Amino acid sequence: MTERTAIRASFSRAATRYAAAAGLQRVVCDRLLELLPDRAARRVLDLGCGTGFASTGLHARYPGAMHYAVDFSLGMLRAHEQGGRTARVCADAHHLPLASASADIVFSSLMLQWCDLPVALAECRRVLREGGHMCFSTVLHGTLAEIDDAFAGLDAHRHTVSFPAPEALTAALTGSGFAVELVRRETHVEYFADARALLQSNRDIGASRVPDGARRALLGRAALRQVCNRLEAGREARGVPLTYQLAWVVARASSGDRS
Ligand SMILES: C[S@@+](CC[C@H](N)C(=O)[O-])C[C@H]1O[C@@H](n2cnc3c(N)ncnc32)[C@H](O)[C@@H]1O
């Protein structure tokens, strides 16, 4: 099984629990919908659409458009709430089965962190018309730091994705032919009743798989207890914290100078 197949399987397994577990994802998606540009659009993509949190908002903003809900997880697409004029497309963001310069808007909430960023951005740029908009949310370096720290030294594998620094994200956008119009960043901390609830929640949103080619070894009980103890050591009055470095970006497809 390749790592990308494993990530896809992880999201498919999570599909039925996702909507209930993904409170933060819903808020992030709603904030991204607010940033959509006021413009005419004939074709709109929701890339990494999941169960369709953005569907109603995208239809409301672009009622005359044809909408494409794209996800590489069949489980997520099956759970997707369908609106009118929506084609559900099972495809990988790295190789979209869409014609070049065919879309006006690519909307993507919390998917890009699972991708090879330059490859996925180049593919988004390819399908966007000149002047089209890429509106996405993602997470940056420092996200899930508590999980990284809790697993440190216990095995040879990473337990979270290697999230990009803000400068790397901007450079990848510019290098892929985008002019950045807006970036918003925010630190958000989620609190959990205990360490096990924190780890379970990460599994329920399908996020416990990492795409660095490392196979996750099963941790023994003692090691898992140590992970939980380390997470519990960070407990605050509101519970056991988990940090997200969130970013919302609006960028325009531009054939301008990429240097
Ligand atoms: C955290 S969920 C976000 C779902 C949705 N956008 C939302 O806001 O709830 C990430 C989604 O991206 C999808 N995904 C991850 N990597 C992908 C890829 N390479 N191509 C297509 N979809 C991908 C997953 O299957 C999952 O549905």
The ligand as a Gaussian input file, in Angstrom:
#p B3LYP/6-31G(d) Opt

LIG

0 1
 C       -9.572000      17.462000       6.756000
 S      -10.570000      16.878000       5.454000
 C      -11.385000      18.379000       4.928000
 C      -12.660000      18.098000       4.198000
 C      -13.485000      19.317000       3.842000
 N      -12.802000      20.197000       2.922000
 C      -13.910000      20.061000       5.088000
 O      -13.624000      21.264000       5.201000
 O      -14.530000      19.438000       5.956000
 C       -9.411000      16.624000       4.128000
 C      -10.038000      16.006000       2.905000
 O       -9.090000      16.058000       1.835000
 C       -9.116000      14.818000       1.148000
 N       -7.810000      14.653000       0.524000
 C       -6.598000      14.538000       1.140000
 N       -5.625000      14.410000       0.225000
 C       -6.226000      14.458000      -0.993000
 C       -5.752000      14.385000      -2.331000
 N       -4.454000      14.207000      -2.597000
 N       -6.638000      14.476000      -3.350000
 C       -7.979000      14.634000      -3.090000
 N       -8.492000      14.699000      -1.842000
 C       -7.631000      14.617000      -0.800000
 C       -9.438000      13.776000       2.226000
 O       -9.976000      12.595000       1.684000
 C      -10.440000      14.548000       3.077000
 O      -11.755000      14.355000       2.636000

